[in-house]
Amino acid sequence: MHKRRVVSAASLAVIGFALSACNGDDGESAAKESPAASASASASAPASSEPSSESPADDSGNDNGGEAPAGDVTAPGTKLKTGDRAVLPFRYTSDKKGTIAITVTAIEKGAESDMAAFGDKAKGMTPYFIKMKVENVGGTDLSYASLKLDGVLDGGAGTGVILMGDIPGKCDRETAPRDFTTKGATYETCSLAATKTAPVTGAEYDEGDTYSDNPVVWTN
């Protein structure tokens, strides 16, 4: 797993490398960063304010709550190519969980000028747009859920920084629509990554205990 810190908007003034866009519409102002980039790396990291997906526990007896049987989901550590589909357990909140399929359709390089909304700390950073199609496999109510994939650098390392926000018209982070409640429902979204070093050539799903240390990774 690529280790990251979460810092709140209130701490941006004292953290050496934290970025958030002012054009987000979901109130997300937190950014994750690598400990090496922070002036206070030894401080404990606060919990993220955004609900995250995690491997859901089956606490419903014979009713799997829309989750696919274990043999049907993509195994942790699976390596895929752009265009491949992965079936994954997903939890957004305590009452929104099930099984989704993610197909990473493109990992596109943007321009440094695209990062203007993130301010001076983003100078010299190149953005990458991780575009994906998300399918409701289990048929549970996942309306308005939010999903994000992390960027992976050429060579397999994490970017160290995850930007909370989007770049309108180029990388729009969409939540699941209201009718994302039935088996086969789909929507498209985009996760934003950025780097000052090696190019981003992959994307990973590392949510929940099952995948946190052994993520599913797509590469170009």
Protein Blocks (a to p, Z undefined) as FASTA:
>chain_A
ZZdddddfklmmmpcbdcddfkbcnhpabdcddfklpcklmbccdddfbdcddddddfeh
janghpacfklpccehiacdehiacdddddfblmlgcddddddfbdcdddfklmmmnojm
lgoiacdddddddddfkopafehiacddddddehiiaehiacedddehklccddddfklm
bghiacddddddddfbdcdfbdcdfehjklmmmccdddZZ
